[in-house]
Amino acid sequence: MPGIASAATSVLIGHVAGATATLRVGAGGVMLPNHAPLAIAEQFGTLETLYPGRIDLGVGRAPGSDRAASRALRYNIVDEDFPRQVSELLAYLAPAALGQKLVAYPGAGTNVPVWLLGSSTYSARLAAALGLPFAFASHFAPAMLMEALEAYRDQFEPSQYREKPYVTVGVPLVAAETDAEAHRLATSSLQRHLRLIRGEPIFVPPPIASMDGLWSEAEQFAVESRLSVAAIGGPETVRRKLAQLLHETKADEFIFTSDLYDHALRLRSFEIAADAMKTLSVVQLQAV
């Protein structure tokens, strides 16, 4: 997909893991119907072998691109096949059984943590049934966030992977030194989402003074709906919005995406969010 550098997920993860020492690096995620579960198990088993304890594998069931790409990747869209694919992947990452004919190598016995990703209740219920952690794609499709989290927690079955539900929530982030600057920088993300719903390439554009005249009322509603859980603002505003979202979702983690045009400002955006999360963590500990 033009504008998204994620076609070779495992290659990118290896690049980032190789350039860092302690950072956990994961896929958010691999669209499993596009791939053979054995191939994904061996790719991520290799990563886990090279960087032990630092790799996560998130999997979803969406095609991840357009129909032409889906056909080229032999995408299987039959819903009932996805649970089988997930179970097959988990089996390849588990220790090989005596006499097992097909073994992922590397992969078998690595037990790479597997997350299910979703933007609806389907993957939430499947993650609950399998006892897996669940990540909700509210960074671009927040409409069913609360419904999916409720379904996941209510239906969760303890497993060898997790004893209790564990949730991460996607958050669009534009953090800057002031609210005004953050809203100006956020026009890059607004333009990008506008292009996405129009079916245009979504390379991150530079920020502009105003979105007036660029979108229709219907397009504005669609874009702003996609960003309804966004944390946009200066340090205090971002901290307040994240605290509110944490209170509403009871999330165990947030996963941030920050569509800023300038790389240095994007890094600063993450730094501001990290500082806010440290504050929230201290408040949580004090409340326990």
Order of alpha helices (4+ residues) and beta strands (2+ residues): alpha-beta-alpha-beta-alpha-alpha-beta-alpha-beta-alpha-beta-alpha-alpha-alpha-beta-alpha-beta-alpha
